[in-house]
Amino acid sequence: MSKKLIDACIYLYQGKAVRSLTDHTVVNEDAAELAAYYCNNSADRIIVFDQSVTDEEHEAALDIIKKIALVSEVPVIGAGNVKRMEDIKKLLYAGCAKAVLNYSKASNVEITEEVSKKFGKSKILASYANVSELEANKTLLEEYVSELICMNSNIISEAYAVTALPSTCLAERMEEDALATLLGHDGIDGITGNFVNNHAKDIYVWKQALAKQGLTVSVCEAAYKWSDFKLNSDGMLPVVVQDYRTNEVLQVAYMNEESYNKTIETGKMTYWSRSRNELWTKGETSGHFQYVKSLTIDCDMDTMLAKVSQVGAACHTGSYSCFFNEVLKKEYNDTNPLKVFEDVYGVIMDRKVNPKEGSYTNYLFDKGVDKILKKVGEEATEIVIAAKNPNTNEIKYEISDFLYHMMVLMVEKGVTWEEIMVELANR
């Protein structure tokens, strides 16, 4: 690893996020919500430890891991309840960027070469609790595993003497001032565990401090100083705030130098409240924080564009966006690809939930998945035939027909466009 990583982890037990592998006190009923919180607070990755026992529990856990991967903006690593190669495949198909073999289990050691050759060394990690597990399998690990997870922070020095494979250390308790010392260790490339979970709101600030101490971490650095900007007559900088996923404009606010610097330092949008004449970190009272994804200054250096992850509503009225009072509107076709896909998908979903007499879409749903698959196959063939003709109009029509039938299949199988986009982005 080129950077020291600070990874949050989720201990998943009976469908809920619990405190640890041994303490099943529930910390959040919604594990995906917890994952989004860790992402917003700048965790580099999320490691999910699935503590399911039965195959039924494992399948239910995979559905939750799928939701975690969907909301996570950082790589998700799946660990726990791996018995065979199929379990690694299921974790990766659920959206995990990597999967972990538990080297305390002989059965996991045995499938190392097989899963590494099947899915690629870069996707396979191994966890260990004793140095003997490394010593006995050193050659195997170094050939087929890309990274290690040390489950016992007390043995990291001994482990590093055995292998220099990148290693993330699980630390449940630790003093905050020991973080730099731990990450400064040659044998530690990352840290995870409850020490990180319990201080998740501090991760962004930690990274700023670690960078100043010379450690290489994933940290945002501002390209401009406050003095580079052109301010309005009040000495303020207007800020247009957008949802980073949808580009929806959420609000317009103002910054002074103090609020700009605090935004950079904390990763949370902070403004100057002109009505209260005070510094205002969005969400401090309401909990509706705006986590910074990017800040961009315009060509005149006098207006900032902030793309954020918005928690809750941006507007004090409870509306997600402050811009909801329509003044006028001309009819137009919105050809934004994702918007069109979402709109058509929404219509198809509505037909499934609220059938309409004479609807071709409802005809397909009534006939069932075999009919839908038959149409998808036919339309795919039509694309191939159309592509052999010199006129591109025909292929345009056939691709449109295919995409429609594909979306019917997606609705039938419960697959969303967001899941598809996440999968494509991960590739």
N, C-alpha and C positions, 0 to 999 in steps of 0.2 A: 504493500500500500504506500502511496506517495503522501497521503494525508492521514493524520490521526483522526479516528472516527469516534463520535459520541452517539451511540445507538440506544434508543429506547427499546423496551421489550414488553410484550404482552403475554402474560401467563393465562392461557385459555383453559377453563375448566367448566364443564357442563354448560357451555354456551355463554359464559360470562368471563370478564377479565377479573382475575383474582390476584391476591397480593404476591404470591410466590409459588414455587414448586411444592412447598410443604405447608404453606398457609393459604387456605382456600377462602379466606375472607374476601367478599366481593368488593372490588374497588370501582367497577363500572359495569352496569348491566349491558351496555352497548359497547362492545369491543371496537367496532368501527369508529364510533364517536371518539373513543380514547386515542385511536390511531391518528385521526385528523388533528386532535389536540397536540400530539407529539410532533406531527409534521409542521404545524403552524409555529411551534416553538423551536424549530430548527434542528430536530434530531436528524442525523445523517441517514439512518436506516431504522427499520423496525423488525425486531426478531420476535417471531410468534412461537411460543412453546405450547404445543397441543398436548394436553394431559388426558385426552380421551382414552378409554380402555377398550370398549367394544367397537366392532366395525360400524354399528349404527351411530354411536357417538362420534366416531371419526368422520363419517360422512357429514354429519351435522356441523362438525368443527370446520370441515373443508368449505362448507357454504359460508361460514363466518369469515374464514380466511379470505375467501373470494371478495367479500364485502370490504374487508380491511385493505386488500390490494387495490380495490377500486377507488377508495377515497385517499389512498396514500400517494403523496407526490415524491416519495423517496422509495428506494428498493425495499421490498419485504422479503425476509428470510424465514422459511418454514422449518420448524424443528419439532421433534416429538412424534411418538407413535409410528415410527418407520419400521416396517417389518420386512418389506420386500421392495423390489424395484418399482412395482406398481404404485407404491405410496409416494415415492419420489416424483413419479410422473404426475400424480394427482396434485401434489403441492405446486409443481411448476405450472400445471394447467390451471390451477386456481388463481394464478397471478403472481406467485412468488418468483422473485428474480433468482433465488438460490435456495437450496435445500440442505439440511444438515443430517449427517449420519452420526448416531450416538455410539462412540467407540467404547462405551462401557458394556455394549451388547455385542456378542460375538457374531450374531446374525447380520448386524450392520457392517462389521468389518468384512464379512464374506462377500457382500454385494458391492463393495467399493469400486473394484475394477469395472464391473458390469455397468453400473450407473454412470460412471465417469465417461466411459466410451460411448454410452448411449446418448447422454445429454450434454457432455462436455465438461472438462475439468473445472472450468470457470464457474460452473453452477453448483459444484459440490463442495460443501464444508464438512468438517468433522468436529464434534465436541468431545472433550476428554475431562475426566475428573482426577486421574492419577498419571504420574509421569511414566509409569510402567506401560500404560496403554500406548504411549508414544514410542517408547523404546522397542516394544514388541512389533510395531508396525511402521517404523520410520520409513523404510523404502517404499512401502505401499502408499503411505500418505504423501510423500514428496512427489511420487509419480502421478497420482490420480486425484489429489485434493488441492484446492486452491487456497484454503484458509482454515484456521482452527478457531474454536471457541473454548477457552479455558474456563471450566466451571468452578475452579478453586483458585482464587487470587493468590493464595499463599505459596503456590508451587510454580509460579510463572518463571522465576529465575532458573529453576531446575529444568523446566520444560524448554526454555530457550537454549540451554546447553545441549539438548538433544536435536532440536530442529529449529531452523530460522524461518519456518513458514509463518506468514502473517497470522497474528493471533489477537483475537478480541477477548478481553477479560471480563468475566461476570463478577461484579462487585455489588453486594447487597447493602453493605454499610461502609461508610468511609467519611473522613473529615473533608470538607470542601477544599481546604488548603493543601490537601494531599493529591489533588487531581493532576496538577502539573507534574509532580514527581512521578506519579504512576504512568502517565502518558509519555513522560520523558524516557521511560525504560525502553531499551532497545528491543526487548521481547514483547512489547505491547504495542499493537497498532490501533487498538480501539478499546472502548469500554462500554459495558452495558449493565443491565441489572437494576435493582431497586434504587441504587444510589442515583442513577440517571432519572428513573421514573419519578422519584419523590422530589426531584429538583428540576423537573422538565422546564418550568418557566424561566430557569436561569441559564439554559443551554446557550442561547444566543450571546448572553453577556460573558459566559465562560469562554466561548470561542474568541471573543474580542480580547479577553485578558490573556488567553493562551498564545494568541498570535503575537501579542506584545512581548511575550516571554521567549519568542523565537521558535515556537512549535508550529508546524505546518498543519493548519486545520481549514475546514471549509468555512470561510468567513467572507462577508460582504464588505467591500471597502468603497467608500464614496469617491467618485472621480472628480468631483468639484467641491470647492470650499464655498461657504456662504457668501464670501466677498465676490465670487464669480457671477452671482446672479444680479439681475436688474429688478429692483423692488418698486412697488407702487408708492403712491404718495404717503401712505401710512407706514412705510418701511416693511411691508409684508410681501409675501410671495403667494399668489393664488395657487391652489392645488386641486386639480380635477382628479377624482378618485373613481377607478374602474374595478369591477369584478374581473380578476385575472383569468377566469375560466370562460366567461361569456362576453367580456368586454362591455357589459352593461355599465353605464355611468351611474354611480351611486350617490355622489354628493360633490359639492365644491366647498373647500375650506381654505384656511390661511395659515401660513407658517411665519414665524420669526426665526431669528438665528438659534435661539434656545430650543425651540420645538424641532427645528431641522436636525440639530445635533443629537437631541434625545431620540428622534426617530432612527437615526443611524446607529446609535449606541444600543437600542433595545430591540429593534426590528418590529416595533409596533408604531402605527401611525400616530403621531403626536402633533397637535396644532396649537395655535394661539387663539383662545376664545375672545373675540372682540366684545361680546356682550358682557362677559364676566371679567374681562381684563386679566386673564390668568392662563397658565399652561394647561393643556387639555389633552390627555392621552385617551383617545377614543376607546370606550368600553370599560374604563376604570370603574364607573358607577353601574352601568347596565350589563357589563359582561360581553357586550357586542364589540369585541376587539377587531381591529383591522391589522392583519399581519402582512408586512411588506413582502411583495414578490419582486417588484422592480420600481425604480424611480427614474423618470426620463424628463429632461428639461427641453423646452421647445427651442426653435431656431433663434428667437430673440432673447433667450435666457431669462424670460420674465414670467413663465407659467410652467408649473410642474405637473406631470402626469404620473399618478401613482397607481400601480396595479396591485391589488390586495386580495387576500383571502378574508372574506367578510364572515364574521361569526354573528348569527342573528340578523337583525335589521340595521341598515345604515341610517335610516331616518328616525327622528324622534317621534313621529306619528305611529311608528310600528311598521311602516311600509319598508320593503327591502331597499328600495331606492327612493331618494328624495324627488326624483323626476317622474311624477305620475299625473300631473294636471295637464291634460292634452289641450293645447291652444288651437291648433289646426292640423289637419292631416290629409295629404293627397294619397289616393290609392296608387300602389306600386307593387310590383313583384319583387319579393325578397329572394334573391338568388344566392344568398350565402349558403354554401353547400351543407354545412352541419345544421343550419336552421331549417333548410328544406327537408333534410333527412329526418330531423326530429319532428317536424310538422306532419310529414306523411306517416311516420311511425305512430304518432299520436292518433291520427285518424284510424289507422289499422287497429290499434289497441282499443279505441272506442268502439269499433265495430264488433270486436270480440266480446267486450263487456256489455255493450248495448246493441244487440243485433238489429239490423235494418232489413226489412223485407225487400227482396229483389237485389240485394247487394252481392256483387261477385266475390267480395272479400269474405262475406259470411258463407257463401257457397263453398269456398275453399276450407274454411274452418269446420263447416258441417261435414265435409267429406273426410276430413282428418289428415294426419301428417303424411300418409302415403301419397295422397293426391297432391299435396303441397310439394312434396319432394319430386314427384313426377313433373310438375310444372317448372320447378327450378331447373331440373335436368334438361327439359325441352328448351327453355329460354337460354340456357348456357350453350346448347348446340346451335341455336339460332344466331348467337353472337359469333360463333366460329364460322358459320356459313356467310354471315354478313361481312366479316372481316376479309373474306376472299374477294369481295367485290370492290371496285375502285371508288364507288360513291360512299363517302363517309356518313351521309345522312342515315342510311339503313342501320349501320352499327350503333348510331346514337339512339335510335328507337329501340333496338333490341337490348342494349345495355339498360335502358330505362325500364323495359319490361322485366328484365332479370332482377334489377334492384328492387322493384316492387314485390315480386314473388319472394325474393330473399328476405325482405322485411316481414312478410307474412309468416315465413318460417321462423324468423327471429322472435316475433311476438308469440307464436305457438310454443316455442321452446324457452321463452322467458329470457332471451338475450337482448341487452340494450345496446344502443349506439355508444354510450359512454364506455361500456365494457370493451367494445371493439376498438375504440380510439385508444384506450389505455393499453390494450394488447399491441396495437400497431406502434404506439409510442415506445413501448418497451423493446421493440425489435430494432 
